[in-house]
Amino acid sequence: MNVIHKILIANRGEIAVRVIRSAKKLGIKVVAIYSQVDADSLHVTMADESWCIGEVELSDTYLNIPKIIDVALQTGCDAIHPGYGFLAENPLFVEACVEAGIIFIGPHPEAMKIMGNKIEARAFVKKIKIPMTDGVTGTKQELEKTAHKIGFPVLLKAAAGGGGKGMRIVYKESELAEAIEATSRQALAYFGDETVYIEKFVEEPRHIEIQILGDNFGNVIHLYERECSIQRRYQKIIEESPSPTLTPEIREKMGAAAVAIGKAIGYNNAGTIEFLVDKDLNYYFLEMNTRIQVEHPVTEMVTGIDLVEEQIHVAAGNKLRLQQKDIHQHGHAIECRIYAEDPANNFQPSPGRMTFYKEPEIPGIRIDTGITANTEIKSSFDPMICKLIVWGKDRHEASQIMLLALEDYIIHGIRTNITYLVKLLQSEAFISNTITTKFCDEHTAALTKEIINDKNEIPDHVPMIGYLMFTLKRNLKTIPGWFEKPNLWETVGYWRNLMNIRLQFEEMEVTVKVPGYAENNFLFEIRGKAFHSSPIAYSPNRIDFTVDHHNYIVWVSEDSENQAYVSCHGHIFRLKRHDILAESVFSSGFDMHGHDSNHVTSPMPGKVIRIQVKGGESVKKGDPLLIIEAMKMENLIVSPRDAVVKSVNVSVNERVETVTALVEFEETEI
């Protein structure tokens, strides 16, 4: 059997960690590459060797083919694993590896060239009579003239793209020109090719994909399907296997179609054939991803097969160890992607440093992540924090395990989609499997409202008291077992007969009275009502306590400015103590990224990719000013009011921070 001895991973984050684990299981040494902003990432510390290859720009780091090849040669690697994204589907990278005498753990470049371009892929698949939707391509002007031939709505895609980048649905011809321009711009930015492809948009579609494996000897098998219909911005957030939608007959037909495509192209590694499935279970070829997929763990959970291990085995020049008759689905697996984003604000990314990170402690679950508690979520990359995968004997059991895991996943300091995922899994649409790729568009407003209502039903006094007892613990050494050093409060006589604490609770300011404390029992008075409370147990970032004989648990963390995050019943509350000592007084504002009346700033660090105004120009409230690219998303910055632009202080391709004054307005007359 042929073997690989040392692998360089040309990627970052959770997929780099994932490859490292399989490689180490096989006794293979691993080299990691990283940009300076990734120095604190998990893959850097897990690898046998780690090489910094640049600062932050992708073109200088994870997309820099000469640098990556050079590191592989210097470290004696005989193979490179590209993960997904970046160079994973770049035939020029494969050819560079081959020229350097390095094994590329992936398919041959011809497959990438054909399947990496949606136009060529469709032409190829059409020859082997796989069903597909109508589509057209051409110049921007030609597309505007021919799109009506396939009928609206239509779906715009980057011809050389993937991962949902730049995809747009256009419902009316009047919206077409602007959509083509935006899709073309993103296509050029992400894939270096501005070619746009248009295809018929399937109403009420399901997104179902088939995992395949091939070798260099003409063998291709499938490992069944994954249902990936729940998406936002054309990126999946929940995947499951087996699909609850397919019948056994359709499942076998789609598997056979995927294998037929793989064999026709001579596919020789792990890949995915993606299909759209309509409400009548007609399926249409969508595209092929010539790489390992983000959602591959759900296939591994139901088949028991390590896909990365099989990738390495095949790339080394060995035949597939598996035959189709060996592949079976057992039970049900669900994957949730945990993102640093705000579902209530159009899923806007939420980069930053976490104040607390606790993974769920549920037996049998799987967490694929590239971060630790101390990792900062960077605005330069995709906002995915991790993939949470569970297995159950059926879909219902898997869903219940996932809910338990999500409820035990605590992240503070940034916004995440965890609570949104909980509500999604509890929704009637998910439970009854009446979902489509439009689920998030159709249900997010209602789910967000439910989340707000649930949070409002939690009595205010519970997170307040939990937080106060947690902070008061640090200021007392009189309670048995507490041996902290004396602090300023004790020095000035903290425990007076009646203490008033000004507390910022969410957007409100509340004065909490502490009339007394005795024998580990607190008396709090909030809005004129008395509450008797006692701590039961303390641990780092957690307090178990009682309020009027009812038991509660909260998780607490604080940032450098003394703002606290308190998790209670699955919801996060923001609090801050406004104590009278100067040492502890900080700004009470919660909006860290806003703007004053004469300046506009970015909601997050990013890069300016378009400027739409200039000095002296009049703008109305809501008019677009700039487009900032951050975390693989275009963020439109609009005018907060009617104004005259005094100056634009940035330029295209300039990197900006949240404090950067992007646009300055003329002074407002009062």
Buried (B, 14 or more C-beta within 10 A) or exposed (E): EEEBEBBBBBBBBBBBBBBBBBBBEBEBBBBBBBBEBBEBBBBBEBBBBBBBBBEBBBEEBBBBBEBBBBBBEEBEBBBBBBBBBBBBBBBEBBBBBEEBEBBBBBBBBEBBBBBBBBBBBBEBBEEEEBBBBEBBBBEBEEBBEEBEEBEBBBBBBBBBBBBBBBBBBBEEEEBBBEBBEBBBBBBBBBBEBBBBBBBBBBEEBBBBBBBBBBBBEEBBBBBBBBBBBBBBBBBBBBBBBBBBBBEEEBBEBBBEBBBBBBBBBBBBBBBBBBBBBBEEBEBBBBBBBBBBBBBBBBBBBBBEBBBBBBBBBBBBBBEBBBEBEEBEBEBBBBBBBBBBBBBBEEBBBBBBEBBBBBBBEBEEBBBBBBBEEEBBBBBBBBBBBBBBBBBBEEBEBBBEBBBBBBBBBBBBBBBBBBBBBBBBBEBEBBEEBEBBBBBBEEBBEEBBEBBEEBBEEBBBBBBBBBBBBBBBBEBBBEBEEEEEEEBEBBEEEBBEEEBEBBBBBEEEEBEBBBEEBEEEEBBBBBEEEEBEBEBEEBEEBBBBBBBEEEEBBBBBBBBEEBBBBBBBBBBBBBBBBBBEEEEEEBEBEEEEEEBEEBBBBBBBBBBBBBBBBEEEEEBEEEBBBBBBBBBBBBBEBBBBBEBEBBEBBBEEEBBBEBEBBBBBBBEEEE
